[in-house]
Amino acid sequence: MSASELVPILGLVTLIIALIAAAIALTKFLRKPSNRHPMDHREERNVAADIDAGRAPKNHSPRR
């Protein structure tokens, strides 16, 4: 194998290693609870629908 044959192989191997490292870093990043979306696993409420129905919405203070 000459040097001109090894350059493309080196580039491909480097790309594969970088993608694997990025996937591992992303997995570790998303495992931390502080890095997750704040509304994950929570139910959304429609405050306007509650007000229209005449119910006082939970934990809602009207604007003054």
N, C-alpha and C positions, 0 to 999 in steps of 0.2 A: 504494500500500500504506500502510495506516495502522499506527500503533504496535501496535495490538491484534492485527494479523495477523503482525507480526514477532516477537512474544514467543515463540509456540510454535516457530517456525522456529529461533530462537536457542537455545532449550532443546534441541531435537533435534540441532542441529549441535554444541552443546557436549557432549552425551552421546556422540555418535559420535567426536568428537576425544578425549574422555577414554578411551573403550574402546580406541581405536587406541594411545594412549599407554600404557595398562595392558598391552596385548598386547606391545608393544615392550619394556617394562620387564621383564615376565615372561620373555620370550625371552632377554634379556641376562642375567637372574639365573640361569636354568637352564643357560646355556652354561658358567658357571664350574664346574670340576670340584669345588671345595670345597663347592658348594651341592647336589650330587647325593646321592642316598641311598648310604650306605656299602656296601650289598650289591648295588648295580647291577653287572651283568656278572660276578657271582660265583656259584658253585654252592653251595647249602646242603648241609650235612652232617647226617646223623642220627647223633649220637654214641651215643645209646641203642641203636640198631640194631647199631652196631659192637660195643658192649660185650656185648650179648645174643648175638652171633654168636661171641664169644670172641676178637675181634680188638682190638688196642690202637688206639684212634683216634689219628689224626695230631694233633699239637700239642695234646694234651689231658692236663692233669695232674689226677689225681683229688683230690677234697677230702680234707683231713686232719682 
